[in-house]
Amino acid sequence: MSEGRSSKVRHQTIIELLSTQGQVYVQDLAKQFDVAQETIRRDLSKLESQKLLKKVHGGAVNIQSKFERNFSERAQAAVDEKKAIAVKAASLIKPGDTLFIDFGTTTFEFSQKVKLIDNITVITNSPLLANTLQENPTIETILIGGQFNAALNACLGGIALKNITEFFADYAVIGAGAIHHLHGVMDQHVDEAAIAQKMMENSDKLMVLADSTKTNKHAINVVTGWENIDYLITTCKEFKLTDNKKRSKTKIIVAELT
């Protein structure tokens, strides 16, 4: 097969992967195609010049989805894992607790479980989560306002960040775009990362929810390092942290699939 034809095959495969996964990584693609990482970088640059993707650090994202798949698409991925994580995370919450919850498909599943706990207070930037939590009349729900992003189903931006500073919670419960064993929690969306960071700053403990598709990956924005993460709840049994004092704080809890 000629190099020209090989590049066409790679380009088509990369576009197909982006349409289903939302993001691809140079290292993974180089292994998949058995070519040098520099070859993949050239492929991504050419596809970006054709406005078919957006290059980011370490890979590329689907420009058609504005760097994120929409909620309905994301919600269909790893559903059983997200439900298992939600059950395990909710078991740590007790009546009287106050929680920040940012918006994501895993935190949405968490809201479905935590709504069964009476007399908690939840502060969220998601109208969808707020509506779900209101099914339990004993839960006090505070909806953070701001610029509404329909694709993410969340309020973002400066107004939302300012509103968050008016509250303090026992837990910040956040999802993750990616979990990296060295860098910690990462996200592809700058505004989502900012919301998670502000919730974390105004909380006593940080709980991160991440299914196995998010582990051992990286994204463009570092949300926080391991030194600030109290709990990582995941379905990935193989995920381990490098032995480091900064990472000794984090308790990894594996949610078993039933």
C-alpha positions in Angstrom: 0.0 0.0 0.0 1.4 3.4 -0.9 2.0 6.1 1.7 -0.7 8.3 0.0 -3.3 5.6 0.3 -2.1 4.8 3.9 -2.7 8.4 4.9 -6.2 8.4 3.5 -7.0 5.3 5.5 -5.6 6.9 8.6 -7.5 10.1 8.0 -10.8 8.3 7.5 -10.3 6.2 10.6 -9.3 9.2 12.7 -12.5 11.0 11.6 -14.6 7.9 12.5 -13.0 7.6 15.9 -13.7 11.3 16.6 -17.3 10.9 15.6 -17.8 8.1 18.2 -15.3 9.0 20.9 -15.1 12.8 20.7 -11.3 12.8 21.2 -8.2 10.9 19.9 -4.7 10.7 21.2 -1.4 10.9 19.2 0.2 8.1 21.2 -2.8 5.7 20.8 -3.1 6.4 17.1 0.7 5.8 16.5 0.4 2.4 18.1 -2.8 1.6 16.3 -1.4 2.4 12.8 2.2 1.3 13.7 3.7 4.7 12.6 5.7 7.4 14.2 4.0 9.9 16.5 5.2 12.7 14.2 3.3 11.0 11.3 0.1 11.2 13.3 0.8 14.9 14.2 1.1 15.6 10.5 -2.2 13.8 9.9 -3.9 15.8 12.5 -2.5 19.1 11.2 -3.8 18.3 7.7 -7.2 17.4 9.0 -7.3 20.6 11.1 -6.5 22.6 8.0 -9.5 21.0 6.4 -11.6 22.1 9.5 -12.4 18.4 10.3 -11.0 18.5 13.8 -9.3 20.7 16.4 -5.8 19.8 17.6 -5.2 19.9 21.3 -2.2 18.9 23.5 -1.6 15.2 22.9 -4.3 14.7 20.3 -7.4 16.2 18.7 -11.1 16.7 19.5 -14.2 16.7 17.3 -14.7 20.2 16.1 -18.2 19.3 15.0 -19.3 18.9 18.6 -17.5 22.0 19.8 -15.0 19.9 21.7 -17.7 17.9 23.5 -20.3 15.4 22.5 -23.8 16.4 23.4 -25.4 15.1 26.5 -27.5 12.4 24.9 -24.5 10.9 23.1 -22.3 11.1 26.2 -25.0 9.5 28.4 -25.0 6.4 26.3 -21.4 5.6 27.0 -20.5 3.2 29.9 -24.0 3.4 31.4 -23.6 0.5 33.7 -20.3 1.8 35.0 -21.8 5.2 35.7 -24.7 3.7 37.6 -22.3 1.6 39.7 -20.1 4.6 40.5 -23.2 6.6 41.4 -24.3 3.9 44.0 -20.9 3.8 45.6 -20.6 7.6 45.7 -24.0 8.1 47.2 -23.2 5.6 50.0 -20.7 8.1 51.3 -23.3 10.9 51.7 -25.4 11.2 54.9 -28.4 13.3 55.9 -27.3 16.9 56.8 -24.5 17.0 54.2 -24.1 19.9 51.8 -22.9 19.1 48.3 -21.7 21.0 45.2 -22.4 18.9 42.1 -21.2 19.9 38.7 -22.8 18.7 35.6 -21.8 15.6 33.6 -23.4 12.3 32.7 -21.9 10.5 35.7 -22.9 13.2 38.1 -26.4 13.0 36.6 -26.5 9.3 37.6 -25.2 10.3 41.0 -28.1 12.7 41.4 -30.5 9.9 40.7 -29.1 8.0 43.7 -28.4 10.9 46.1 -32.0 12.1 45.7 -33.0 9.1 47.8 -31.2 10.6 50.8 -33.3 12.9 53.0 -32.3 16.3 54.4 -29.3 17.2 52.3 -28.5 20.4 50.5 -27.3 20.4 46.9 -25.8 23.3 45.0 -25.5 22.7 41.3 -25.1 24.6 38.0 -27.4 22.1 36.2 -31.1 22.7 35.8 -31.5 19.0 34.9 -29.9 17.9 38.2 -31.9 20.5 40.1 -35.1 19.2 38.6 -34.1 15.6 39.5 -33.3 16.4 43.1 -36.6 18.2 43.6 -38.4 14.9 43.4 -37.4 14.6 47.1 -39.1 17.5 49.0 -36.6 17.2 51.9 -33.7 18.1 49.7 -32.8 21.8 49.6 -31.7 22.5 46.0 -29.8 25.7 45.1 -29.4 26.3 41.3 -26.4 28.4 40.3 -27.2 30.8 37.5 -25.1 32.0 34.6 -24.7 31.6 30.9 -26.7 28.5 29.9 -24.9 26.0 27.6 -27.6 23.8 26.1 -25.2 21.2 24.8 -23.7 20.7 28.3 -27.0 21.4 30.0 -25.3 23.6 32.5 -24.8 27.2 33.6 -21.2 28.5 33.1 -19.2 31.7 33.0 -18.4 34.5 35.3 -21.8 34.8 36.9 -21.8 31.1 37.8 -18.3 31.3 39.3 -19.3 34.4 41.4 -22.4 32.7 42.7 -20.5 29.6 43.8 -18.2 31.7 46.0 -21.3 32.6 48.1 -21.6 29.0 49.4 -19.5 26.4 51.2 -20.1 22.6 51.1 -19.0 19.4 52.8 -18.3 17.8 49.4 -17.7 18.9 45.8 -18.7 16.0 43.6 -17.4 16.4 40.1 -17.0 14.4 36.9 -13.9 14.1 34.8 -13.0 14.4 31.2 -9.9 12.4 31.9 -7.9 11.0 34.8 -4.1 11.0 34.6 -2.0 9.1 37.1 0.5 12.0 37.3 -1.5 15.1 36.6 -4.9 14.3 38.3 -8.3 15.4 37.0 -8.4 16.9 33.5 -11.2 18.3 31.3 -11.5 19.3 27.6 -13.9 22.2 28.3 -12.3 25.3 29.8 -15.5 26.7 31.4 -16.5 23.3 32.9 -13.0 23.0 34.4 -13.4 26.5 36.0 -16.7 25.5 37.6 -15.3 22.3 39.0 -12.2 24.3 40.4 -14.4 26.9 42.1 -16.7 24.2 43.7 -13.6 22.4 44.9 -12.1 25.6 46.5 -15.3 26.1 48.4 -15.7 22.6 49.8 -14.2 20.6 52.6 -13.7 17.4 50.5 -13.4 16.6 46.8 -15.0 13.5 45.3 -14.2 12.7 41.7 -16.4 10.2 39.7 -14.8 8.6 36.6 -15.6 5.4 34.7 -12.9 3.3 33.1 -13.0 5.1 29.8 -11.7 8.2 31.5 -8.8 6.7 33.3 -5.2 6.7 32.1 -6.1 9.5 29.7 -5.4 13.2 29.5 -7.1 16.4 28.3 -6.2 20.0 27.7 -7.2 21.5 31.1 -5.8 20.4 34.4 -8.7 20.7 36.9 -6.7 19.7 40.0 -3.8 17.5 41.1 -4.0 14.5 43.4 -3.0 16.5 46.4 -6.6 18.0 46.5 -8.6 14.8 45.7 -10.0 13.0 48.7 -12.0 10.3 46.8 -11.7 8.9 43.3 -14.6 6.6 42.6 -14.1 4.5 39.5 -14.8 1.2 37.9 -11.2 0.8 36.7 -9.5 -1.9 39.0 -6.2 -1.4 37.3 -5.8 2.3 37.9 -3.0 3.1 40.3 -1.2 6.2 41.4 2.5 6.6 41.4 3.8 6.5 44.9 4.1 10.1 46.0 3.3 12.0 49.1 1.1 14.4 47.2 -1.0 11.5 46.1 -1.2 9.7 49.4 -4.3 11.8 50.4 -6.5 10.2 47.7 -8.6 7.2 48.5 -9.4 5.1 45.4 -12.8 3.3 45.7 -13.6 0.8 43.0 -17.3 0.4 42.2 -18.1 -3.2 41.2 -20.4 -3.9 38.3 -23.4 -6.1 39.2 
